[in-house]
Amino acid sequence: MPRLPSPHTSVRPPQHGLARALSKLGVCSRSQAEQWIRAGRVTLDGRVVRDPQHATLGERQLIAVDGQAVRAIERAYVAFNKPRGQLVTAADEHGRDTVYTALATAGLPWLGAVGRLDKASEGLLLLSNDTSWAAGITEPATHLPKTYHVQVAGRPDEAVLAAMRAGIPDAGDLLRVTAVALLRAGEKNAWLEVVLDEGRNRHIRRLLAALGFDVLRLIRVAIGTLALGDLAKGQWRRLHPDEVAALDTRKRTPVPR
């Protein structure tokens, strides 16, 4: 029988590294926090700390950046229709267009991208400053399905679709899809609906290339139950509370594979 704590024993709150604590407050990414800390811009209870892993009790200690106290800010959850050609990065050293360029005048707090879409890909991208919620969506163990519409050069037959479901080894990875269906086909190209419940780097493009097909367009149209819908390209909207709850994987039991 487990021992219960004495009613007279104080329970210490969980400790986190300082960079993670800043990230969990929703003010910046963990990598940005690490940069601030190493630059000496962050204090903990009035003392400069330069170690991003320095243990902190979060809201029980006063964290400040550039002398300004940091407090948890309102959580924001955003759906964005990423156009082709935009990078999913906070800054680009070559000055290329990013999703944050499009959101710069939106009046939103700092937001981190929930997963990635490569430069050539389009469609539904989630952004949030709730790092715990975001991590649950990208955690492979939850197997949250993501749905894509993919245009390919050529006309895949049922044997190709079966191979996509079974999986193809590529560079040490077994690339496969949860589901795939032919949406429509023309003389020179076809559209597929592809569902993944895990995502490796350039997963769909690599899989189709291994089967001899070039991807012409790749559009993410849904994450879990959340559909891109009629959200215009380059536009964003806040998620409704029920949509946020539907994507909250923290209350789910990981799906065994």
N, C-alpha and C positions, 0 to 999 in steps of 0.2 A: 504494500500500500504506500503511495507516495507521501512524503512528508510535506505537510502544509506549513507555510511560513508563520512564524509567531505574529500575533496581532501587534506586538510591540516592535517588530523588526521593520525598518524602513526599506522599501523596495527602490533600488536605484533604477532610473530610466535607462533605456538602452543607449549605448554610446555609438557614435558614428565618427568617421574621419571628417575633418573640417570641410574639405572640398565637397564630400557627399552631403554634409549638413546644409551647405549653401545651396546645392542643387535641389535638395528636398524642399527647401523654402520657396523654390520656384522663381529665383531671381536670375539664374544663369545656368549654363550647362556645367557638368563636372569639370570638363577640360578648361573652360573659361575660369572657373573657380581656382583650379590649380595654378593657372597663370597669375591671377590676382594675388594668391597667397605667396607664391615664390617671389613676386615683385615687392612684397612687404606692404601691400595695400590693405591687408585684412588683420583686424585685431580681435582677440578673444578676451573678454572682460578687461579691455583696455591695454592688453599686451600684444605686441606684434608677434604673429606666428607665421613661420615660413615653411612649415611642414604640412603639405596637403592631407597627410594621414593622421595628423594630431587629433587625439580623441577629444570629442566634445559632447556635451549633454544637450545639444540643440537649443531649444527655446529656454532652457534653464540657465544658459549662459548668454552673455551679450556679445553678439557677433556684429562687427561694424566693417564697412568697406569705405575707405577714404574718409574715415571719421564719421560716417553716417550709419546709424544703427539699422540693422537689417531685420525685418519682420516678415513672417509668412504673408504672401500676397494672394489675392483672389485667384483661384484655379480657373484656367481658361482651356477650352477644348474646341479645336477648330478643324473643319474640313476644308481642304483647298483643292481645286482642280488644277493640277500642275500642267502647264503647257510643255510640249516637246522643246528641248533646247535649254531649259532652265536647270541649274544645278541645285541639288539639295545640300547646301552647305551655308554656314553663316557668313563666310567671306571667301572670296576667290582671289588669289594673288595675281591673276591675269585680268581681273576686272570683268569677268564674264557675268552674265545675268544669273541671279539666284532666286529662289522662292522668297527669300527675305527682302529682295528688292521690291517685289510685288506687294509685300505686307508692310513695307516701311512706313506708310502713311495711314495705316489702319487703326492706330491708337491702341494696339494690343500690348500686353506685357511681353517680356521675353518668352519665347516659345521654342521648344526643341522638336525636331522632326521625329515622328514615331515610325521608325524604319526608314527605308530609302526607296527612291525610284531613280534609276540612272538617267543621265542627261537625255538620252533618246527616248525615254519612256514618258508616258502621260498618265493623267487621271488622278484618282483619289489619293490624297496624301493627308495624313492626320498630323496635327501639331498640338503640343500641350506643354504647360509648365508643371504638370502633375507627373513627376518622373516615375513614381511607383505604378501609376495607372499605365503609363506608356511602356514600362518594362514588361508588364504582364501581357501586353498585346504582342510584343516582339519576342517573348520567351518561346523558344521552340517547343517546350514540353506542353504548352496549352493547345497547340495545333489549331489555332484560330484560322479558318479558311480565308484566303484572299482570291478574288475572282478577277480574271483578266480577259479582255477581248484582244485577240492577236491576229493580225493580218500577215500572211506568209506568201511568198512567191511559190507558185505551184499549187497542186491540189492533193493534199494528204488523203490517203485512203484509210480504210478501217484498220489495216495492218499497221500503219504508222501510228494511229491513235492508240492501238493496243500496246505498241512498243513504248509509247509515252507513259501509259499507265503502269507497265511492268517495270520500266526504268532502264536507263542506259548509263554504264560507267563512263565517267569523264574526269580526268585529272584527279583521280582518287576519290571522287564523289559518285554516289549513285543518284542520278538525276531522274526523278519521276514526278508525275502529277497525281493528285487525288482524283481528278475527273477531267475529261476533255470531251468536247462534242463539236461537230462541224455545224457552224451557224449558217453559212452560205458559201457558195463557190462560183467563180466566174471562169472565163477561159484561161486566165493567166495567174490568178491568185485566189485565196480563200480566207475566210475569217473563222477562227476557232474560239470557243469559250473554254478557258483553262482555269482550273481551280488548284491552288497549292495550299497545303496546310503546314508547310515549312518552306523556307526560302534560302537558297544559297546564292552566292554572288552570280548575277546574270543567269539565273537558273533556267528560265524558259528559253532564252536566246541560245544558251549552250546546248540544251537538250535538242532543240529543233535543228541546230547546226549539225549536231552529231547524226541526225537523221536525214541530212541533206537539204534542209529548208532554211532560207534566209527570212528573217523577221523584217517586215516592212513597217509595221506599226505595232505598238504594245501599249494598251490602255488598261489601267486598273479601274474596274468598275464597282468593286465592293470589297469591304473588309468586314468579315463576319456578316451580321444582318444589316450593316450600314451600306446603302447604295449611293453611288455618285449622283444618280438621278439627273435632274435638269440643271445642276450647278454649272454655270457657264465657265468656259476655259479662262484661267487666270483669276477667277473669283473665289471668295471664301465665305464661309458662314460659321457661326457658333453652333455646336452640337446642342440639342435639347437634352435635358437631364436624363430622360429615359434612354436616349441613344448612348449617352456616356455610361449609364448603368449596364446596358446590354453588351458593351464592349469591355466591361470590367471583369477580367479573368482571375482576379485575386481570390474570388470566392468559389472558383471551380476546382475540381479535382483534376490534376494532370492526366492526360489521356495516354495509356500505355501503348507502346508500339511493338 
